[in-house]
Amino acid sequence: MKIAIIGGTRGLGKWIASFLKEKGYQVTITSRDELSGNAVSKKLGVEYSSDNQKVAGESDVVIISVPIESTESVIKQLAPHMSKGSLLMDVTSVKEKPAILMQEYLAEGAYFLPSHPMFGPRVRSLEGQVIVLTPLQESEWFNTVFKFLEDHKARVLVTTPEKHDEMMSVVQVLTHFAYISISSAIKKLNLDIKESRKFASPIYNLMLDIISRIVAQNPYLVYSIQTQTDYAYQAREIFMETINELNDMLINNNQTEFVNAMSSAAKNMDDIEAALGRSDKVISALNQEISALKESINSEVFLRHIYSGKTHYGILKEISPDFVTLISGKKILKLKIANIEVLSPSQVQDWKLNNFKQYEYHISVIFPSHCDPQIIASAISNLEGVVSTSLMDIYQGEQIDNNQISITFSYKVLEARFSKEVENLLKGFGAIIR
C-alpha cells in the first residue's frame, strides 16, 4: 500500500512516516524544503517528493500533517487530485473546517477521514494512545483504519467534528492556556524553579513536569490551536472571568464565597476518588523507580533511554536527585534519571538474549532410573541466565548400575558463570556428574 505524508519531515508527520515504514508500508514524504526532505527520507528509508499533487494522485492513502493555518489551502490543493478509491486524512488539532473542506473539494470516488492523534512525536508506540476519528461518510476505509489502530492497541474515539472541537476547547485550549499562564507567572516572580523543587510535594514536581512538557511544544502550533475556533475563544473568556471572580473573593476576604466556589468546582469533577487513586499511582510509580535504583547500588543494572531506546548496563555506583552513575567496563556513564527506565528481570533477560553471546555446555549425570529427565530439563531451563535446555541422550548399560541411568543435557547460558548454577542444581537433585 502506498501512503503519502504531506509535511512528513518534522514533528508528528515524521513520526507517522517512520511508524508506517516500520509496519511495511511504501511511504513517501513531501516538503517544500528539498534539502530537509531528502535528508529525512534517507534517514527514515522512505521516498521523498516535492510535488504534492503528483503524490496525492498516485497514493492509496494521503495524510496531511502540516501547520493548522496551512491545512485548509493544502486540502483545497490536493483533494481534487485524489485517485478513485483512495483515502484522504488529516491529523490537525481542529476538525470542523478541514472536514467541511474535504467534503467539498474531494475528487469523485475518493474518500476522506478527518482524524486527530492526541499525542506528540515523543511517544514510542500507539499502545494506549488516544486517536479521535470524525467520519462524515461510510466506507470500508473507516473500518480498515479503525482495525489498524485497534490492532496496535490505540484507544480509538469516534465522534463528530463539532463535538471534537468543543471538547478540545477544554482538553487542549484551556489546559495549555492555564499551564502557559502559570509558567509565565513563575518567570515574572523571578522564582528559581530548581530551588523550588526542594520545597515541593510530589504533586508540585509532577505539575512542573507537565507544564514543561506543554511549554516545550511548538509555540506556533499552540497559538494556532488557541485561535482557530470560536469554542477556544469562549473557553478562554470564561477562564479569565472565573480567575477574576476568585481573585476578588480573596482580595475582599470573602471566605464563604471562596469555599462555596471551590466546593462547587470539586463536585463537578468526575469521580474524585478515582482521580486521587490514579494520581497516587503516578506518584508511587515515580518513587518506586527511585527506590529500586537506591537498592541497586553496587549491583548490575540495565537502564533504557526512553527516547533513543538504547540500553545502558553496568554497576550502579552513585545516584543523585537528577543523575545515576554507572561503571560499564572502563567507561563511566552519567545518565539523567528523567530520561531512563529500569528494565525488569524479564526485560533484562530478553535484552541479553538479543545482545549477549551465548555459551553452550553439555553435561552428563547419573540419576536413579525412576527419575523423569524432562522434569529435570525443565528445572534447568527455569534457572536464571539459562536460555534453553535439551535432552541429548539417555543411557543404560555398561559402567552404569542397573537401577541408574546416565542422562546428557545440552544447555545454553548468557554468561559462563551460570553453568555453575546448573551443576549446583543437578547436585542438589542428587545427581552424580560424570
C-alpha positions as a Markdown table, in Angstrom:
| # | Residue | x | y | z |
|---|---|---|---|---|
| 1 | Met | 0.0 | 0.0 | 0.0 |
| 2 | Lys | 1.3 | 3.5 | -1.0 |
| 3 | Ile | 1.0 | 6.1 | 1.8 |
| 4 | Ala | 2.0 | 9.7 | 1.4 |
| 5 | Ile | 2.6 | 12.0 | 4.3 |
| 6 | Ile | 2.2 | 15.7 | 3.3 |
| 7 | Gly | 4.6 | 17.5 | 5.6 |
| 8 | Gly | 6.5 | 14.4 | 6.8 |
| 9 | Thr | 9.8 | 15.9 | 7.6 |
| 10 | Arg | 9.1 | 17.2 | 11.1 |
| 11 | Gly | 7.0 | 16.5 | 14.2 |
| 12 | Leu | 4.1 | 14.2 | 14.1 |
| 13 | Gly | 4.3 | 13.8 | 10.3 |
| 14 | Lys | 7.8 | 12.5 | 10.6 |
| 15 | Trp | 6.8 | 10.1 | 13.4 |
| 16 | Ile | 3.9 | 8.8 | 11.3 |
| 17 | Ala | 6.2 | 8.2 | 8.3 |
| 18 | Ser | 8.7 | 6.3 | 10.5 |
| 19 | Phe | 6.0 | 4.2 | 12.2 |
| 20 | Leu | 4.3 | 3.2 | 8.9 |
| 21 | Lys | 7.6 | 2.4 | 7.3 |
| 22 | Glu | 8.3 | 0.0 | 10.2 |
| 23 | Lys | 5.0 | -1.6 | 9.6 |
| 24 | Gly | 6.0 | -2.4 | 6.0 |
| 25 | Tyr | 4.1 | 0.3 | 4.0 |
| 26 | Gln | 5.5 | 2.1 | 1.0 |
| 27 | Val | 5.9 | 5.6 | 2.4 |
| 28 | Thr | 6.5 | 8.9 | 0.6 |
| 29 | Ile | 7.0 | 12.2 | 2.4 |
| 30 | Thr | 6.7 | 15.7 | 0.9 |
| 31 | Ser | 8.1 | 19.0 | 1.9 |
| 32 | Arg | 8.7 | 22.4 | 0.4 |
| 33 | Asp | 12.3 | 22.2 | 1.6 |
| 34 | Glu | 14.1 | 19.7 | -0.7 |
| 35 | Leu | 17.2 | 19.7 | 1.4 |
| 36 | Ser | 15.3 | 18.7 | 4.5 |
| 37 | Gly | 13.0 | 16.3 | 2.6 |
| 38 | Asn | 15.9 | 14.4 | 1.1 |
| 39 | Ala | 17.8 | 14.2 | 4.4 |
| 40 | Val | 14.8 | 12.9 | 6.4 |
| 41 | Ser | 13.7 | 10.5 | 3.6 |
| 42 | Lys | 17.2 | 9.0 | 3.6 |
| 43 | Lys | 17.3 | 8.7 | 7.4 |
| 44 | Leu | 13.8 | 7.0 | 7.5 |
| 45 | Gly | 14.3 | 4.9 | 4.4 |
| 46 | Val | 11.3 | 6.3 | 2.6 |
| 47 | Glu | 10.7 | 8.2 | -0.6 |
| 48 | Tyr | 10.7 | 12.0 | -1.0 |
| 49 | Ser | 8.8 | 14.2 | -3.4 |
| 50 | Ser | 8.4 | 17.9 | -3.8 |
| 51 | Asp | 5.2 | 17.5 | -5.9 |
| 52 | Asn | 2.2 | 17.2 | -3.5 |
| 53 | Gln | -0.4 | 16.9 | -6.3 |
| 54 | Lys | 1.5 | 14.2 | -8.1 |
| 55 | Val | 2.0 | 12.1 | -4.9 |
| 56 | Ala | -1.7 | 12.6 | -4.0 |
| 57 | Gly | -2.8 | 11.2 | -7.3 |
| 58 | Glu | -0.5 | 8.2 | -7.0 |
| 59 | Ser | -1.1 | 7.1 | -3.4 |
| 60 | Asp | -3.7 | 4.9 | -1.8 |
| 61 | Val | -3.7 | 7.0 | 1.4 |
| 62 | Val | -2.7 | 10.6 | 1.8 |
| 63 | Ile | -2.2 | 12.0 | 5.3 |
| 64 | Ile | -2.0 | 15.8 | 5.7 |
| 65 | Ser | 0.3 | 16.8 | 8.5 |
| 66 | Val | 1.0 | 20.5 | 8.1 |
| 67 | Pro | 0.5 | 23.5 | 10.4 |
| 68 | Ile | -3.1 | 24.2 | 11.2 |
| 69 | Glu | -3.0 | 27.5 | 9.3 |
| 70 | Ser | -1.8 | 25.7 | 6.1 |
| 71 | Thr | -4.2 | 22.8 | 6.3 |
| 72 | Glu | -7.1 | 24.5 | 4.5 |
| 73 | Ser | -5.0 | 25.5 | 1.5 |
| 74 | Val | -3.4 | 22.1 | 1.3 |
| 75 | Ile | -6.8 | 20.3 | 1.3 |
| 76 | Lys | -8.0 | 22.6 | -1.5 |
| 77 | Gln | -4.8 | 21.9 | -3.4 |
| 78 | Leu | -4.8 | 18.1 | -3.0 |
| 79 | Ala | -8.4 | 16.9 | -2.6 |
| 80 | Pro | -9.4 | 17.3 | -6.3 |
| 81 | His | -6.4 | 15.2 | -7.4 |
| 82 | Met | -7.1 | 12.1 | -5.2 |
| 83 | Ser | -7.5 | 8.9 | -7.2 |
| 84 | Lys | -10.7 | 6.9 | -7.2 |
| 85 | Gly | -10.9 | 4.6 | -4.2 |
| 86 | Ser | -8.1 | 6.4 | -2.3 |
| 87 | Leu | -8.3 | 7.9 | 1.2 |
| 88 | Leu | -7.5 | 11.5 | 2.3 |
| 89 | Met | -6.8 | 12.1 | 6.0 |
| 90 | Asp | -5.5 | 14.9 | 8.2 |
| 91 | Val | -4.1 | 14.9 | 11.7 |
| 92 | Thr | -4.8 | 18.5 | 12.6 |
| 93 | Ser | -6.0 | 19.6 | 16.1 |
| 94 | Val | -9.0 | 21.3 | 14.6 |
| 95 | Lys | -11.7 | 19.2 | 12.8 |
| 96 | Glu | -14.7 | 21.2 | 11.7 |
| 97 | Lys | -13.2 | 23.3 | 8.9 |
| 98 | Pro | -11.0 | 20.5 | 7.5 |
| 99 | Ala | -13.9 | 18.1 | 7.4 |
| 100 | Ile | -16.1 | 20.6 | 5.5 |
| 101 | Leu | -13.4 | 21.3 | 3.0 |
| 102 | Met | -12.6 | 17.7 | 2.4 |
| 103 | Gln | -16.2 | 17.0 | 1.7 |
| 104 | Glu | -16.4 | 20.0 | -0.6 |
| 105 | Tyr | -13.2 | 19.6 | -2.7 |
| 106 | Leu | -12.7 | 15.8 | -2.7 |
| 107 | Ala | -12.5 | 14.1 | -6.2 |
| 108 | Glu | -15.4 | 11.9 | -7.1 |
| 109 | Gly | -14.9 | 8.3 | -5.9 |
| 110 | Ala | -12.3 | 9.2 | -3.3 |
| 111 | Tyr | -12.9 | 9.0 | 0.5 |
| 112 | Phe | -11.9 | 11.2 | 3.5 |
| 113 | Leu | -11.5 | 10.6 | 7.2 |
| 114 | Pro | -10.5 | 13.6 | 9.5 |
| 115 | Ser | -8.5 | 12.4 | 12.5 |
| 116 | His | -6.7 | 13.8 | 15.5 |
| 117 | Pro | -3.9 | 11.8 | 17.2 |
| 118 | Met | -3.9 | 13.0 | 20.8 |
| 119 | Phe | -0.2 | 12.6 | 21.3 |
| 120 | Gly | 3.0 | 14.1 | 20.0 |
| 121 | Pro | 6.1 | 12.7 | 18.3 |
| 122 | Arg | 7.8 | 11.8 | 21.6 |
| 123 | Val | 5.8 | 8.6 | 22.1 |
| 124 | Arg | 7.3 | 5.2 | 21.2 |
| 125 | Ser | 4.2 | 3.4 | 20.0 |
| 126 | Leu | 0.4 | 3.7 | 19.5 |
| 127 | Glu | -0.3 | 1.5 | 22.5 |
| 128 | Gly | -2.6 | 3.3 | 24.9 |
| 129 | Gln | -2.6 | 6.5 | 22.8 |
| 130 | Val | -6.0 | 8.2 | 22.0 |
| 131 | Ile | -6.8 | 8.8 | 18.4 |
| 132 | Val | -10.0 | 10.7 | 17.5 |
| 133 | Leu | -11.8 | 9.9 | 14.2 |
| 134 | Thr | -14.6 | 12.2 | 12.9 |
| 135 | Pro | -16.1 | 10.4 | 9.9 |
| 136 | Leu | -18.8 | 12.1 | 7.8 |
| 137 | Gln | -19.2 | 9.2 | 5.4 |
| 138 | Glu | -19.4 | 5.5 | 5.5 |
| 139 | Ser | -16.7 | 3.5 | 3.8 |
| 140 | Glu | -14.5 | 0.4 | 4.1 |
| 141 | Trp | -11.6 | 2.7 | 4.7 |
| 142 | Phe | -13.1 | 3.7 | 8.1 |
| 143 | Asn | -13.2 | 0.0 | 9.1 |
| 144 | Thr | -9.6 | -0.5 | 7.8 |
| 145 | Val | -8.2 | 2.4 | 9.7 |
| 146 | Phe | -10.2 | 1.6 | 12.8 |
| 147 | Lys | -8.9 | -2.0 | 12.8 |
| 148 | Phe | -5.3 | -0.9 | 12.2 |
| 149 | Leu | -5.4 | 1.4 | 15.2 |
| 150 | Glu | -7.1 | -1.2 | 17.4 |
| 151 | Asp | -4.6 | -3.9 | 16.3 |
| 152 | His | -1.8 | -1.6 | 17.5 |
| 153 | Lys | -3.6 | -1.1 | 20.9 |
| 154 | Ala | -4.6 | 2.5 | 20.4 |
| 155 | Arg | -7.7 | 3.9 | 22.1 |
| 156 | Val | -10.0 | 5.0 | 19.2 |
| 157 | Leu | -12.7 | 7.6 | 19.8 |
| 158 | Val | -15.3 | 8.2 | 17.1 |
| 159 | Thr | -17.3 | 11.5 | 17.2 |
| 160 | Thr | -18.4 | 14.4 | 15.1 |
| 161 | Pro | -16.1 | 17.3 | 14.1 |
| 162 | Glu | -18.2 | 19.7 | 16.1 |
| 163 | Lys | -18.1 | 17.7 | 19.2 |
| 164 | His | -14.3 | 17.2 | 18.8 |
| 165 | Asp | -13.7 | 21.0 | 18.6 |
| 166 | Glu | -15.9 | 21.7 | 21.5 |
| 167 | Met | -14.0 | 19.1 | 23.7 |
| 168 | Met | -10.6 | 20.4 | 22.5 |
| 169 | Ser | -11.6 | 23.9 | 23.9 |
| 170 | Val | -11.0 | 22.4 | 27.3 |
| 171 | Val | -8.7 | 19.4 | 26.7 |
| 172 | Gln | -6.2 | 21.4 | 24.8 |
| 173 | Val | -7.1 | 25.1 | 24.7 |
| 174 | Leu | -8.0 | 25.7 | 28.3 |
| 175 | Thr | -5.3 | 23.3 | 29.6 |
| 176 | His | -2.5 | 24.8 | 27.5 |
| 177 | Phe | -3.6 | 28.4 | 28.3 |
| 178 | Ala | -3.6 | 27.7 | 32.1 |
| 179 | Tyr | -0.3 | 26.0 | 32.2 |
| 180 | Ile | 1.4 | 28.6 | 30.0 |
| 181 | Ser | 0.0 | 31.3 | 32.2 |
| 182 | Ile | 1.4 | 29.6 | 35.3 |
| 183 | Ser | 4.8 | 29.2 | 33.6 |
| 184 | Ser | 4.8 | 32.9 | 32.6 |
| 185 | Ala | 3.8 | 34.0 | 36.1 |
| 186 | Ile | 6.6 | 32.0 | 37.7 |
| 187 | Lys | 9.0 | 33.7 | 35.4 |
| 188 | Lys | 7.7 | 37.1 | 36.4 |
| 189 | Leu | 8.1 | 36.2 | 40.0 |
| 190 | Asn | 11.8 | 35.5 | 39.4 |
| 191 | Leu | 11.5 | 32.2 | 41.2 |
| 192 | Asp | 14.3 | 29.7 | 40.9 |
| 193 | Ile | 12.3 | 26.6 | 39.8 |
| 194 | Lys | 15.1 | 24.1 | 40.6 |
| 195 | Glu | 15.3 | 25.6 | 44.1 |
| 196 | Ser | 11.5 | 25.4 | 44.5 |
| 197 | Arg | 11.6 | 21.7 | 43.8 |
| 198 | Lys | 13.5 | 21.1 | 47.1 |
| 199 | Phe | 10.5 | 22.5 | 49.0 |
| 200 | Ala | 7.9 | 20.8 | 46.9 |
| 201 | Ser | 5.4 | 18.0 | 47.3 |
| 202 | Pro | 5.3 | 15.2 | 44.6 |
| 203 | Ile | 2.2 | 16.9 | 43.1 |
| 204 | Tyr | 4.1 | 20.2 | 42.6 |
| 205 | Asn | 7.0 | 18.4 | 40.9 |
| 206 | Leu | 4.6 | 16.5 | 38.7 |
| 207 | Met | 2.8 | 19.7 | 37.8 |
| 208 | Leu | 6.1 | 21.4 | 36.8 |
| 209 | Asp | 7.0 | 18.4 | 34.6 |
| 210 | Ile | 3.6 | 18.6 | 32.9 |
| 211 | Ile | 4.0 | 22.4 | 32.4 |
| 212 | Ser | 7.4 | 21.9 | 31.0 |
| 213 | Arg | 6.0 | 19.4 | 28.6 |
| 214 | Ile | 3.4 | 21.9 | 27.4 |
| 215 | Val | 5.7 | 24.9 | 27.0 |
| 216 | Ala | 8.3 | 22.8 | 25.2 |
| 217 | Gln | 5.9 | 22.3 | 22.4 |
| 218 | Asn | 5.9 | 24.3 | 19.1 |
| 219 | Pro | 4.6 | 27.7 | 20.2 |
| 220 | Tyr | 3.3 | 28.4 | 16.7 |
| 221 | Leu | 1.2 | 25.2 | 16.9 |
| 222 | Val | -0.1 | 26.1 | 20.3 |
| 223 | Tyr | -1.0 | 29.6 | 19.1 |
| 224 | Ser | -2.9 | 28.1 | 16.2 |
| 225 | Ile | -4.8 | 25.7 | 18.5 |
| 226 | Gln | -5.7 | 28.7 | 20.7 |
| 227 | Thr | -7.1 | 30.8 | 17.8 |
| 228 | Gln | -8.7 | 28.5 | 15.2 |
| 229 | Thr | -12.2 | 28.0 | 16.7 |
| 230 | Asp | -14.9 | 30.0 | 18.4 |
| 231 | Tyr | -15.0 | 27.3 | 21.1 |
| 232 | Ala | -11.4 | 28.3 | 22.0 |
| 233 | Tyr | -12.2 | 32.0 | 22.4 |
| 234 | Gln | -15.2 | 31.2 | 24.6 |
| 235 | Ala | -13.2 | 28.9 | 26.9 |
| 236 | Arg | -10.5 | 31.5 | 27.5 |
| 237 | Glu | -13.1 | 34.2 | 28.2 |
| 238 | Ile | -14.8 | 32.0 | 30.8 |
| 239 | Phe | -11.5 | 31.1 | 32.3 |
| 240 | Met | -10.4 | 34.7 | 32.7 |
| 241 | Glu | -13.8 | 35.6 | 34.1 |
| 242 | Thr | -13.5 | 32.8 | 36.7 |
| 243 | Ile | -10.0 | 33.8 | 37.7 |
| 244 | Asn | -11.1 | 37.4 | 38.3 |
| 245 | Glu | -14.1 | 36.2 | 40.4 |
| 246 | Leu | -11.9 | 34.0 | 42.6 |
| 247 | Asn | -9.3 | 36.7 | 43.0 |
| 248 | Asp | -11.9 | 39.2 | 44.0 |
| 249 | Met | -13.2 | 36.8 | 46.7 |
| 250 | Leu | -9.6 | 36.6 | 48.2 |
| 251 | Ile | -9.0 | 40.3 | 48.0 |
| 252 | Asn | -12.3 | 41.0 | 49.7 |
| 253 | Asn | -11.7 | 38.3 | 52.4 |
| 254 | Asn | -14.9 | 36.6 | 51.3 |
| 255 | Gln | -14.1 | 33.1 | 52.7 |
| 256 | Thr | -17.7 | 31.8 | 52.4 |
| 257 | Glu | -17.9 | 32.6 | 48.7 |
| 258 | Phe | -14.5 | 31.1 | 48.0 |
| 259 | Val | -15.2 | 27.9 | 49.9 |
| 260 | Asn | -18.6 | 27.6 | 48.1 |
| 261 | Ala | -16.9 | 28.1 | 44.7 |
| 262 | Met | -14.2 | 25.6 | 45.4 |
| 263 | Ser | -16.7 | 23.0 | 46.8 |
| 264 | Ser | -18.9 | 23.5 | 43.8 |
| 265 | Ala | -16.0 | 23.0 | 41.4 |
| 266 | Ala | -15.0 | 19.8 | 43.3 |
| 267 | Lys | -18.5 | 18.4 | 43.0 |
| 268 | Asn | -18.4 | 19.0 | 39.3 |
| 269 | Met | -15.2 | 16.9 | 38.8 |
| 270 | Asp | -15.8 | 13.3 | 37.6 |
| 271 | Asp | -15.2 | 10.7 | 40.4 |
| 272 | Ile | -12.7 | 12.4 | 42.6 |
| 273 | Glu | -11.8 | 9.2 | 44.5 |
| 274 | Ala | -10.8 | 7.6 | 41.2 |
| 275 | Ala | -8.8 | 10.7 | 40.3 |
| 276 | Leu | -7.0 | 10.5 | 43.7 |
| 277 | Gly | -6.3 | 6.8 | 43.1 |
| 278 | Arg | -4.8 | 7.5 | 39.6 |
| 279 | Ser | -2.6 | 10.3 | 40.8 |
| 280 | Asp | -1.5 | 8.3 | 43.8 |
| 281 | Lys | -0.4 | 5.6 | 41.4 |
| 282 | Val | 1.6 | 8.0 | 39.3 |
| 283 | Ile | 3.4 | 9.4 | 42.4 |
| 284 | Ser | 4.0 | 5.9 | 43.7 |
| 285 | Ala | 5.5 | 4.8 | 40.4 |
| 286 | Leu | 7.9 | 7.8 | 40.4 |
| 287 | Asn | 9.1 | 7.0 | 43.9 |
| 288 | Gln | 9.2 | 3.2 | 43.3 |
| 289 | Glu | 11.7 | 3.5 | 40.5 |
| 290 | Ile | 14.0 | 5.8 | 42.6 |
| 291 | Ser | 13.7 | 3.3 | 45.5 |
| 292 | Ala | 14.6 | 0.4 | 43.1 |
| 293 | Leu | 17.7 | 2.3 | 42.0 |
| 294 | Lys | 18.8 | 3.1 | 45.5 |
| 295 | Glu | 18.5 | -0.6 | 46.4 |
| 296 | Ser | 20.7 | -1.5 | 43.4 |
| 297 | Ile | 23.8 | 0.5 | 44.4 |
| 298 | Asn | 27.0 | -1.6 | 43.7 |
| 299 | Ser | 24.9 | -4.0 | 41.7 |
| 300 | Glu | 24.5 | -4.5 | 37.9 |
| 301 | Val | 21.5 | -2.6 | 36.4 |
| 302 | Phe | 20.1 | -2.3 | 32.9 |
| 303 | Leu | 18.7 | 1.2 | 32.1 |
| 304 | Arg | 16.9 | 2.0 | 28.8 |
| 305 | His | 16.9 | 5.6 | 27.5 |
| 306 | Ile | 13.2 | 6.4 | 26.9 |
| 307 | Tyr | 13.9 | 8.4 | 23.7 |
| 308 | Ser | 16.8 | 6.7 | 22.0 |
| 309 | Gly | 15.8 | 3.3 | 23.1 |
| 310 | Lys | 19.4 | 2.4 | 23.8 |
| 311 | Thr | 20.0 | 0.2 | 26.8 |
| 312 | His | 23.0 | 1.0 | 29.1 |
| 313 | Tyr | 24.2 | -1.5 | 31.6 |
| 314 | Gly | 26.9 | -1.6 | 34.3 |
| 315 | Ile | 27.5 | -1.4 | 38.0 |
| 316 | Leu | 25.4 | 1.4 | 39.7 |
| 317 | Lys | 27.9 | 3.4 | 41.7 |
| 318 | Glu | 26.0 | 6.6 | 42.6 |
| 319 | Ile | 22.6 | 8.1 | 42.5 |
| 320 | Ser | 21.7 | 11.8 | 43.0 |
| 321 | Pro | 18.4 | 13.6 | 42.7 |
| 322 | Asp | 19.0 | 14.1 | 38.9 |
| 323 | Phe | 21.6 | 11.6 | 37.7 |
| 324 | Val | 22.8 | 8.0 | 38.1 |
| 325 | Thr | 26.4 | 7.0 | 37.5 |
| 326 | Leu | 27.3 | 3.6 | 36.0 |
| 327 | Ile | 30.6 | 1.8 | 35.7 |
| 328 | Ser | 30.5 | -0.1 | 32.4 |
| 329 | Gly | 33.8 | -1.8 | 31.7 |
| 330 | Lys | 36.3 | 1.0 | 31.6 |
| 331 | Lys | 33.7 | 3.7 | 31.0 |
| 332 | Ile | 31.9 | 5.9 | 33.5 |
| 333 | Leu | 28.3 | 6.8 | 32.3 |
| 334 | Lys | 26.3 | 9.6 | 33.8 |
| 335 | Leu | 22.6 | 9.3 | 32.9 |
| 336 | Lys | 19.8 | 11.7 | 33.6 |
| 337 | Ile | 17.2 | 9.9 | 35.7 |
| 338 | Ala | 14.3 | 11.7 | 34.0 |
| 339 | Asn | 15.3 | 10.0 | 30.7 |
| 340 | Ile | 15.8 | 6.4 | 31.7 |
| 341 | Glu | 13.7 | 3.5 | 32.9 |
| 342 | Val | 14.8 | 0.5 | 34.8 |
| 343 | Leu | 14.4 | -2.8 | 33.0 |
| 344 | Ser | 12.6 | -5.6 | 34.8 |
| 345 | Pro | 14.3 | -9.0 | 35.2 |
| 346 | Ser | 12.3 | -10.4 | 32.2 |
| 347 | Gln | 13.2 | -7.4 | 30.1 |
| 348 | Val | 16.9 | -7.8 | 31.0 |
| 349 | Gln | 16.7 | -11.5 | 30.0 |
| 350 | Asp | 15.2 | -10.6 | 26.6 |
| 351 | Trp | 17.8 | -7.9 | 26.0 |
| 352 | Lys | 20.7 | -10.3 | 26.9 |
| 353 | Leu | 19.2 | -12.9 | 24.5 |
| 354 | Asn | 19.4 | -10.4 | 21.7 |
| 355 | Asn | 22.7 | -8.8 | 22.5 |
| 356 | Phe | 25.0 | -11.1 | 24.5 |
| 357 | Lys | 27.0 | -14.1 | 23.3 |
| 358 | Gln | 25.5 | -17.4 | 24.4 |
| 359 | Tyr | 27.6 | -20.2 | 25.9 |
| 360 | Glu | 26.7 | -23.8 | 25.1 |
| 361 | Tyr | 27.6 | -26.7 | 27.5 |
| 362 | His | 27.0 | -30.4 | 27.6 |
| 363 | Ile | 26.8 | -32.3 | 30.9 |
| 364 | Ser | 26.3 | -36.0 | 31.7 |
| 365 | Val | 24.9 | -37.0 | 35.0 |
| 366 | Ile | 23.8 | -40.2 | 36.7 |
| 367 | Phe | 20.3 | -40.4 | 38.3 |
| 368 | Pro | 18.1 | -43.1 | 39.7 |
| 369 | Ser | 16.4 | -44.9 | 36.8 |
| 370 | His | 12.9 | -43.9 | 38.0 |
| 371 | Cys | 13.7 | -40.2 | 37.6 |
| 372 | Asp | 11.9 | -38.0 | 34.9 |
| 373 | Pro | 14.5 | -36.5 | 32.6 |
| 374 | Gln | 12.0 | -34.0 | 31.1 |
| 375 | Ile | 11.2 | -32.5 | 34.5 |
| 376 | Ile | 14.9 | -32.2 | 35.3 |
| 377 | Ala | 15.5 | -30.4 | 31.9 |
| 378 | Ser | 12.6 | -28.1 | 32.7 |
| 379 | Ala | 14.1 | -27.2 | 36.1 |
| 380 | Ile | 17.4 | -26.3 | 34.4 |
| 381 | Ser | 15.6 | -24.1 | 31.9 |
| 382 | Asn | 14.0 | -22.2 | 34.8 |
| 383 | Leu | 17.3 | -21.1 | 36.3 |
| 384 | Glu | 18.4 | -17.5 | 35.9 |
| 385 | Gly | 20.6 | -17.0 | 32.9 |
| 386 | Val | 19.7 | -20.3 | 31.2 |
| 387 | Val | 18.5 | -19.7 | 27.7 |
| 388 | Ser | 17.5 | -23.2 | 26.7 |
| 389 | Thr | 17.9 | -26.8 | 27.6 |
| 390 | Ser | 17.6 | -30.0 | 25.6 |
| 391 | Leu | 17.9 | -33.7 | 26.3 |
| 392 | Met | 20.7 | -35.2 | 24.2 |
| 393 | Asp | 21.0 | -38.8 | 25.4 |
| 394 | Ile | 19.7 | -41.3 | 27.9 |
| 395 | Tyr | 21.9 | -44.4 | 28.5 |
| 396 | Gln | 21.6 | -47.6 | 30.5 |
| 397 | Gly | 24.3 | -50.3 | 30.2 |
| 398 | Glu | 27.9 | -51.0 | 31.0 |
| 399 | Gln | 29.5 | -48.8 | 33.7 |
| 400 | Ile | 26.0 | -47.8 | 34.9 |
| 401 | Asp | 24.3 | -49.7 | 37.7 |
| 402 | Asn | 21.0 | -51.4 | 36.9 |
| 403 | Asn | 18.9 | -49.0 | 39.0 |
| 404 | Gln | 20.6 | -46.0 | 37.4 |
| 405 | Ile | 20.6 | -44.1 | 34.1 |
| 406 | Ser | 23.0 | -41.7 | 32.5 |
| 407 | Ile | 21.5 | -38.5 | 31.1 |
| 408 | Thr | 23.3 | -36.0 | 28.9 |
| 409 | Phe | 21.8 | -32.5 | 28.8 |
| 410 | Ser | 22.8 | -29.6 | 26.4 |
| 411 | Tyr | 22.1 | -26.1 | 27.7 |
| 412 | Lys | 22.9 | -22.5 | 26.7 |
| 413 | Val | 23.6 | -19.8 | 29.2 |
| 414 | Leu | 24.0 | -16.0 | 28.8 |
| 415 | Glu | 27.2 | -15.9 | 30.9 |
| 416 | Ala | 29.7 | -18.7 | 31.7 |
| 417 | Arg | 29.1 | -18.2 | 35.5 |
| 418 | Phe | 25.6 | -19.6 | 35.1 |
| 419 | Ser | 26.9 | -23.0 | 34.2 |
| 420 | Lys | 27.9 | -23.4 | 37.8 |
| 421 | Glu | 24.3 | -22.8 | 38.9 |
| 422 | Val | 23.3 | -25.7 | 36.6 |
| 423 | Glu | 25.8 | -28.0 | 38.2 |
| 424 | Asn | 24.7 | -27.0 | 41.7 |
| 425 | Leu | 21.1 | -27.7 | 40.8 |
| 426 | Leu | 21.8 | -31.1 | 39.5 |
| 427 | Lys | 24.0 | -32.0 | 42.5 |
| 428 | Gly | 21.1 | -30.7 | 44.7 |
| 429 | Phe | 18.8 | -33.2 | 43.0 |
| 430 | Gly | 21.3 | -36.0 | 44.0 |
| 431 | Ala | 23.0 | -36.4 | 40.6 |
| 432 | Ile | 26.5 | -37.7 | 40.1 |
| 433 | Ile | 28.3 | -35.7 | 37.5 |
| 434 | Arg | 30.3 | -37.9 | 35.2 |
